[in-house]
């Protein structure tokens, strides 16, 4: 499964990337953080089977 991670540089996002990388069943196709450009999010959405969002609790 191709996974995109929103909030990739945060505490949980970093752990999530590590765990997904260790799994033989998933590949990380992209990750964005608060300073990413909108085009990066669009590209990640197009290339992912699923997005996991650990950006902010207020969103």
C-alpha positions as CSV (number, residue, x, y, z in Angstrom):
1,X,0.0,0.0,0.0
2,X,1.3,3.4,-0.9
3,X,1.1,5.8,2.1
4,X,1.4,9.6,2.3
5,X,2.0,11.2,5.6
6,X,0.9,14.7,6.6
7,X,2.9,16.1,9.5
8,X,5.9,14.0,8.6
9,X,8.4,16.0,10.7
10,X,6.4,15.9,13.9
11,X,6.8,13.5,16.8
12,X,4.1,11.0,15.7
13,X,4.8,11.5,12.0
14,X,8.5,10.6,12.5
15,X,7.6,7.4,14.4
16,X,5.0,6.5,11.8
17,X,7.5,6.8,9.0
18,X,9.9,4.6,10.9
19,X,7.3,1.9,11.5
20,X,6.0,2.0,7.9
21,X,9.5,1.8,6.6
22,X,10.1,-1.4,8.6
23,X,6.9,-3.0,7.3
24,X,7.4,-4.9,4.1
25,X,3.8,-4.2,3.1
26,X,3.9,-0.4,2.8
27,X,5.8,2.2,0.9
28,X,5.9,5.9,1.7
29,X,5.3,7.9,-1.4
30,X,5.6,11.3,0.3
31,X,5.4,13.4,3.3
32,X,4.6,17.0,4.0
33,X,5.0,19.4,6.9
34,X,3.9,22.9,7.7
35,X,6.4,24.5,5.3
36,X,5.5,22.4,2.3
37,X,4.0,23.9,-0.8
38,X,0.5,23.1,-2.0
39,X,1.8,21.4,-5.1
40,X,3.6,18.8,-2.9
41,X,0.3,17.9,-1.2
42,X,-1.5,17.6,-4.5
43,X,1.3,15.3,-5.9
44,X,1.2,13.2,-2.7
45,X,-2.6,12.8,-2.9
46,X,-2.4,11.7,-6.5
47,X,0.3,9.0,-5.8
48,X,-1.1,7.6,-2.5
49,X,-3.5,4.9,-1.7
50,X,-4.1,6.4,1.7
51,X,-3.1,9.6,3.6
52,X,-2.4,9.7,7.3
53,X,-2.7,13.1,8.9
54,X,-0.8,13.9,12.1
55,X,-0.4,17.6,11.4
56,X,-2.4,19.4,14.1
57,X,-5.2,18.5,16.5
58,X,-7.0,21.7,15.6
59,X,-7.5,20.7,11.9
